[in-house]
Amino acid sequence: MINSIPLLSILALLPLAGSLVLACMRGAAARVTGLGFALATTAAGVFVFVLGRGMPLVEEVPWIRMIGAFYALELEPMSAIMVLLTVILTPLVLIAEWRVGEAEGSRWPTRTFFALALALEGLSLLVFMSSDLLLFYVLFEATLIPMYFMISGFGGPERAAAAVKFLLFSLAGGLVMLVGVAGLYAVSTAAGEPSLLIRDLAALDLGSDLGRWLFAAFFFAFAVKAPMAGLHTWLPDTAEQATSGSSTMLVGILDKIGTFGMIKICLVIFPEASRWATPLILVWAIVSMIYGALMALASPDLLRFVSYTSVSHFGFMVFGIFALTTQSLAGSVFYMLNHGFSTAALFLVVGFLVGRRGTAAIEAYGGVQKTAPVLAGFLLMSGLSALALPGMSSFVSEFLVMAGSWQRYPVHTAVLTIGMVLAASYVLTVYKRTMTGPVRDDVSRHVSSDLSLRERLAVVPLLVLLILFGFFPKPLLQVADEAARNVMQTVGVTDPAPTIQEN
């Protein structure tokens, strides 16, 4: 009976419907309604996640028959983890941004931010569940619309320029991807009946030359989204100008489409090209991790600091993906969830701090732990998660990536540890400069109150989940491991045989 209910469509349409409802409402009731839709989506997402562990959830309806496009959704293991991340982060962002429309310079009321956030949630859920390439591409581009308005409508004085830069970089990646979509359609048509279902495209014989060119088109788009060093410059500017809630949804959810796509599209459809490009991508990922860490260490701005930590972490995730072992791939899938939680906590706490002080300049702080000890404690815990302290779930994912990558690329993995050492340096350095020492006069004036109950409600669930999955990661690791094994089988790569030294 339950198989006949389009649960995946209902899950995605719930926040989209909430967005439309909010467009017709006014006043404080709109905020409560928006949060209600977000919480209902969380409950539905958890239900679908649990249900999907015991039965396949697939929806497939012809969309454009002439080109073999389908409205096709599927909750496979990696999609399930991304769905869980999306439905958990969205209501916490709404709680944190409860009065965002009242900030000086905001173009629109709070209900508009809530409506845009719900629209972004619904579109992101559809992206993560899409199993048709054209549908994936259309939704990939559609997510840019609410994110652009969230950035341009709320935030700092240069937010309009930052929003345009974000849009231009993302559209450039999307246009290159469109070439790849068209190329795959042409190959599919030449092979017989055209189909844009990902499983059908994965069965095509692309040949080495064509397959590598098409792979490059998709990988470029995902590398912009991820973002990797050299294609990342839009992120620090955006994070500096956007609100902390917008940055949380951008880095915590939207940018995960980059690493998600590398696995879902690049590895699955282009296994030969993925193996061919692996040496270059691994070096690029190491450069991204170390470059992001060094820039975070040198950053004079708290918001740019958090964005550069994400550049570093995305490099780590990409390395685990293309190391092509079951452990490293499962670690990267689990890392996508953990990074979403830890970066969300960092952005939100930093946002609360900047909102009180009125500036993100690190030099403007000092001794905050004496005036706002709870805020300082939350910042420290969020930072410790970012540096993968044992006991936090990020440690589990980093360990899996390192252990799995060492089996195949020990030298690369050894170099990668430089980024991990730098992570400890930048987190502790920023905490020391902002939270410890004597209290500055301007800090005591502006940061005179600690986190409110609402602000704590936005951050505490993230920290609880980071600790919970740090000590008890098995339920999610089983899902990540299943996703990794499915991909490894599709790519046609086996784990290196363990070496045993005889005495």
Residue pairs with C-beta under 8 A, 6 or more apart in sequence:
2 51
2 55
3 55
6 59
7 44
7 48
7 51
7 57
8 48
8 57
8 59
8 73
8 74
8 75
8 129
9 59
9 73
10 44
11 41
11 44
11 45
11 48
11 83
11 125
12 73
12 122
12 123
12 125
12 126
12 129
13 122
14 37
14 40
14 41
14 44
14 122
15 37
15 38
15 41
15 90
15 118
15 119
15 121
15 122
15 125
16 118
16 119
16 122
16 123
17 37
18 33
18 34
18 36
18 37
18 38
18 40
18 41
18 115
18 118
19 115
19 116
19 118
19 119
19 122
20 115
21 33
21 37
22 30
22 33
22 34
22 37
22 111
22 112
22 114
22 115
22 118
23 115
25 33
25 111
26 111
30 110
30 111
30 114
31 94
31 98
31 110
31 111
31 114
34 94
34 111
34 114
34 115
34 117
34 118
35 91
35 94
35 95
35 114
37 118
38 90
38 91
38 94
38 117
38 118
38 121
39 91
41 87
41 90
41 91
41 118
41 121
42 87
42 88
42 90
42 91
44 87
45 83
45 84
45 86
45 87
45 88
45 125
46 84
46 87
48 57
48 75
48 80
48 83
49 75
49 80
49 83
49 84
51 57
52 75
52 80
53 80
53 479
56 74
56 75
57 74
57 75
58 72
58 73
58 74
58 75
58 131
59 71
59 72
59 73
59 74
60 70
60 71
60 72
60 73
60 131
60 197
61 70
61 71
61 72
62 69
62 70
62 71
63 69
63 70
63 71
63 132
63 134
63 135
64 134
67 134
67 185
67 194
67 196
68 185
68 188
68 193
68 194
68 195
68 196
68 197
68 200
69 132
69 134
69 135
69 196
70 131
70 132
70 135
70 196
70 197
71 132
71 135
72 130
72 131
72 132
72 135
72 197
73 126
73 129
73 130
73 131
74 129
74 131
75 83
75 129
76 131
76 483
76 486
77 479
77 480
77 482
77 483
77 486
78 260
78 263
78 264
78 333
78 480
78 483
78 487
79 128
79 129
80 479
81 333
81 334
81 336
81 337
81 476
81 479
81 480
81 483
82 128
82 256
82 260
82 336
82 337
83 125
83 128
83 129
84 337
85 252
85 253
85 256
85 336
85 337
85 340
85 341
86 121
86 124
86 125
86 128
86 253
87 121
87 125
88 341
88 461
88 465
89 248
89 249
89 252
89 253
89 340
89 341
89 344
90 117
90 118
90 121
90 249
90 253
92 248
92 344
92 348
92 458
92 459
92 461
92 462
93 117
93 245
93 248
93 249
93 344
93 348
93 458
94 114
94 117
94 245
95 454
95 457
95 458
96 244
96 245
96 248
96 348
96 351
96 352
96 454
96 455
96 458
96 459
97 110
97 113
97 114
97 117
97 243
97 244
97 245
98 110
98 454
99 110
100 106
100 110
100 113
100 154
100 243
100 245
101 108
101 109
101 110
101 111
101 112
101 113
101 154
102 110
103 154
103 243
103 355
105 155
105 156
105 157
106 153
106 154
107 152
107 153
107 154
108 153
108 154
112 149
112 153
113 150
113 153
113 154
113 243
113 245
116 146
116 147
116 149
116 150
116 153
117 146
117 150
117 245
117 249
119 145
119 146
120 143
120 146
120 147
120 150
120 249
120 253
120 254
121 249
121 253
123 139
123 142
123 143
123 146
124 143
124 253
124 254
124 257
126 135
126 139
127 136
127 139
127 140
127 143
127 257
127 260
128 257
128 260
130 136
130 139
131 197
131 198
131 199
132 196
132 197
132 198
133 181
133 184
133 196
133 197
133 198
133 201
133 265
134 181
134 185
134 196
135 196
136 198
136 261
136 264
136 265
137 174
137 177
137 178
137 181
140 174
140 177
140 221
140 257
140 261
141 171
141 174
143 254
143 257
144 167
144 170
144 171
144 174
147 166
147 246
147 249
147 250
147 254
148 163
148 166
148 167
149 163
150 242
150 243
150 246
150 249
151 159
151 162
151 163
151 166
151 238
151 241
151 242
151 246
151 250
152 159
152 160
152 163
152 164
153 159
154 242
154 243
154 246
155 162
155 241
155 242
155 243
155 246
156 162
156 240
156 241
156 242
157 241
158 237
158 240
158 241
159 241
159 242
161 237
161 241
162 234
162 237
162 238
162 240
162 241
162 242
163 238
163 241
165 233
165 234
165 237
165 238
166 234
166 237
166 238
166 250
168 234
169 224
169 231
169 233
169 234
170 224
170 225
170 234
172 224
173 220
173 221
173 222
173 223
173 224
173 225
173 231
174 221
176 217
176 220
176 221
177 217
177 218
177 220
177 221
179 217
180 214
180 215
180 217
180 218
180 221
181 196
183 210
183 213
183 214
183 217
184 196
184 201
184 204
184 214
184 269
185 194
185 196
187 204
187 206
187 210
188 194
188 195
188 196
188 200
188 201
188 204
191 204
191 205
195 201
198 264
198 265
198 268
198 269
201 269
202 268
202 269
202 490
204 269
206 214
206 270
206 272
206 273
208 272
208 273
208 276
211 270
211 272
211 273
212 270
212 272
212 273
212 276
212 277
214 270
214 273
215 266
215 270
215 273
215 274
215 277
216 273
216 277
218 261
218 265
218 266
218 269
218 270
219 262
219 266
219 277
219 281
220 231
221 261
222 257
222 258
222 259
222 261
222 262
222 265
222 266
223 231
223 258
223 284
224 231
224 258
225 254
225 255
225 257
225 258
225 261
226 255
226 258
226 259
226 262
226 314
226 317
226 318
227 234
227 235
227 255
227 258
227 311
227 314
228 284
228 285
228 288
228 311
228 314
228 315
228 318
229 284
229 287
229 288
229 291
229 292
229 311
229 315
232 288
232 292
232 311
235 250
235 251
235 255
235 307
235 310
235 311
236 295
236 304
236 307
236 308
238 247
238 250
238 307
239 247
239 250
239 251
239 303
239 304
239 306
239 307
239 347
240 301
240 303
240 304
240 307
240 360
242 250
243 351
244 303
244 347
244 348
244 350
244 351
244 352
244 354
245 347
245 348
245 351
247 303
247 306
247 307
247 347
247 351
248 343
248 344
248 347
248 348
251 307
251 310
251 343
251 347
252 339
252 340
252 341
252 343
252 344
252 347
253 340
255 310
255 314
256 336
256 340
258 314
259 314
259 317
259 318
259 321
259 332
259 336
260 336
262 318
262 321
262 322
263 321
263 329
263 332
263 333
263 483
263 487
266 273
266 274
267 274
267 321
267 487
267 490
267 491
268 487
268 490
268 491
271 490
271 491
271 492
271 493
274 322
274 324
274 491
275 324
275 491
275 493
277 322
278 322
278 324
281 318
281 322
282 319
282 322
282 323
282 409
282 412
283 412
284 315
284 318
285 315
285 316
285 318
285 319
285 322
286 315
286 319
286 412
286 415
286 416
286 419
287 315
288 311
288 312
288 314
288 315
288 318
289 312
289 313
289 315
289 316
289 319
289 416
289 419
290 312
290 315
290 418
290 419
290 422
291 311
291 312
291 315
292 308
292 309
292 310
292 311
292 312
292 313
292 314
292 315
292 419
293 308
293 309
293 312
293 418
293 419
293 422
293 423
293 425
293 426
294 422
295 308
295 311
296 305
296 308
296 309
296 312
296 422
296 426
297 422
297 425
297 426
297 429
299 305
299 308
299 362
300 361
300 362
300 363
301 360
301 361
301 362
302 350
302 353
302 354
302 360
302 361
302 362
302 430
302 434
303 347
303 350
303 354
303 360
304 360
305 362
305 426
305 430
306 343
306 346
306 347
306 350
309 343
309 346
309 386
309 423
309 426
309 427
310 339
310 343
312 419
312 422
312 423
313 335
313 339
313 343
313 386
314 339
315 419
316 335
316 398
316 401
316 416
316 419
317 332
317 335
317 336
317 339
317 401
318 332
319 328
319 401
319 405
319 412
319 416
320 328
320 329
320 331
320 332
320 335
320 400
320 401
320 404
320 405
321 328
321 329
321 332
323 329
323 401
323 404
323 405
323 408
323 409
323 412
323 413
324 408
324 488
324 491
324 493
325 404
325 405
325 407
325 408
325 488
325 495
325 496
326 404
326 481
326 484
326 485
326 488
326 495
327 400
327 401
327 403
327 404
327 407
327 484
327 495
328 400
328 401
328 403
328 404
328 405
329 404
329 483
329 484
329 487
329 488
330 400
330 404
330 477
330 480
330 481
330 483
330 484
331 396
331 397
331 398
331 399
331 400
331 401
331 402
331 403
331 404
331 480
332 397
332 401
333 480
333 483
333 484
334 393
334 396
334 397
334 400
334 473
334 476
334 477
334 480
335 394
335 397
335 398
335 401
337 393
337 397
337 469
337 476
338 385
338 392
338 393
338 394
338 396
338 397
338 466
338 469
339 394
341 385
341 393
341 462
341 465
341 466
342 382
342 385
342 386
342 392
342 394
342 462
342 466
343 386
344 462
345 378
345 381
345 382
345 385
345 459
345 462
345 463
345 466
346 379
346 382
346 383
346 386
348 455
348 458
348 459
348 462
349 375
349 378
349 379
349 382
349 459
350 360
350 379
352 375
352 451
352 455
353 365
353 368
353 372
353 375
353 379
353 434
353 447
354 360
356 372
356 446
356 447
356 449
357 364
357 365
357 442
357 443
357 446
357 447
358 446
362 430
362 433
362 434
363 433
364 440
364 442
364 443
365 433
365 434
365 435
365 440
365 443
365 447
366 433
366 434
366 436
366 437
366 438
366 439
366 440
366 443
367 435
367 436
367 437
367 438
367 439
367 440
367 443
367 444
368 375
368 376
368 434
368 435
368 439
368 443
368 447
369 376
369 377
369 435
369 436
370 439
371 439
371 443
371 444
371 447
371 448
371 450
372 447
372 449
372 450
372 451
373 450
374 450
374 451
374 456
375 447
375 450
375 451
376 431
376 435
378 451
378 456
378 459
378 463
379 431
379 434
379 435
380 431
380 435
381 463
381 466
382 459
382 462
382 463
383 427
383 428
383 430
383 431
384 392
384 427
385 392
385 393
385 394
385 463
385 466
386 394
386 423
386 427
387 420
387 423
387 424
387 427
388 394
388 395
388 397
388 398
388 399
388 420
388 423
389 395
390 470
391 467
391 470
391 471
392 466
392 467
392 470
393 465
393 466
393 467
393 468
393 469
393 470
393 473
394 466
394 470
395 470
396 469
396 470
396 473
396 477
398 420
402 413
402 416
402 417
405 412
405 413
405 416
406 413
407 495
407 496
407 498
408 496
451 459
469 476
488 494
488 495
